[in-house]
Amino acid sequence: MDASKLSSISQADTDERIGEFWDTHDFTDFDTDAPDIEFEIAYTVPLEVDLFSEIEKQARQRGVKVETLVNLWLRQKLAEQTAV
């Protein structure tokens, strides 16, 4: 890393020195202008190929994305289980 590429916070000039800096510092100490962000965590669940194909067909018929339909069905099933 050349001098024009110093890390803006640590002023370190190598990846190793940047790592050493963050090993002993906390980002929240420097978080003055960083914007708040929101993010969503997505999970994957393996499905049988035939089952996924059937879900895709159902989603197409309903005009929704596969993940929308799966989430709807899972919410419905959980609501049924909770009501028992």
N, C-alpha and C positions, 0 to 999 in steps of 0.2 A: 504494500500500500504506500503510495508516494505522499509527500507532505500535503498535497492538495486534496487528499482523500482521508484526512484525519476523521476519526469518529467524532460526531458533533458534540456528544456529551462527555465521553471519556477522554477525548483528545488522544486516544491510542492510535498507533500507526500500523498495527498488525492485528490479524484476527485473534492471535493468541493473547495479546495484551487487552484487546476488547473483552475477551472471555474472562481474563483475570480481573478486570475492572468490575464486571457484572457479578463475579463470584463474591465480591465484597460490598456491593452496593445494591440498593433496591430501587426499581424504576419509580415507585411512588414518591421517592424523595425528589424526583426531577419532573414529576407530572404536573406541570403548571399550565401548559397550553394544549395538552393533548385532549382531543375531543372524546366524549363518551361514545361508545359504540354498542350496538346490539348485534348479537349473532345467534344463530340457531344451530343446534347440534343435530346431525342426522345419524341415524343408525342403520346398519344393514342386517338383514336376517335372511339366511339362505332358504330358498323355497325349492320345492320340487319343480322341475321344468314344466310338467303337465299342469300343475296347479297354477303356476304363474301365467301360462298361456290362457287358461280359463279366466283368470282375473283380468287379463288384458282384454279379452273379448267382452267381459261384463263392463269394464270401464269404457270401452269404445261405444258400446250400446247406450250407455248413460251420458256420454259426452264429457267425461271427466278423466283426469289423470289417474294412473294406476295407484299412485301414493295417496291420492285423495280418497279413492274408494276403499283402499285397505284401511286407512285411518278411520273412515266412517264405520266400516264393519267392525273394527276392533273396539271402537267406542261403544257401539251398540251391544256387542257381546259383553263387554265389561259392565255396562249398565244392567244387563240382564242378570249377570252373576252377582252384582251388588244387591239387586232387588230380591234375591232368593234368601 
